[in-house]
Amino acid sequence: EKYGVGKWRDIGDDLLHGWDDHNIRVKTAKLLGCQNLSWYHGRKFTKLEAEAEFEQNKQLGAQTGCWKNGMLVDDERGTLRAHFQARQAATAAAAGAAAADEGQIGDDPVCVEE
């Protein structure tokens, strides 16, 4: 929760003394069930969120045939890339809608929506 994905050095220095960046990255990939951590760069997870992400990735891997050795591994067709891009777009749209519902968009007199 304290550090986002990709902050291996900070995690090692603060929490996992003696661990190198590579080992922390590998353990993170196993924890989330996803080989390509670039899809999660900077994202922070609670324990429950990480467990839910692992289960979601496991289900996606079963559906796509991209579950290998306990994690998602993209294929040559880019099956997972397309899925994660769609998921990111949906998440961004939902975040924008939630912000609009809370009056966070368009309330600034400098920012006028047309």
Protein Blocks (a to p, Z undefined) as FASTA:
>chain_A
ZZcghilmmmmmmmmghiafklmmmmmmmmnopablmlmgoiacdfklmmmmmmmmmmmm
mmnopagghiacddfkommmmmmmmmmmmmmmmmmmmmmmnopgojamklccZZ
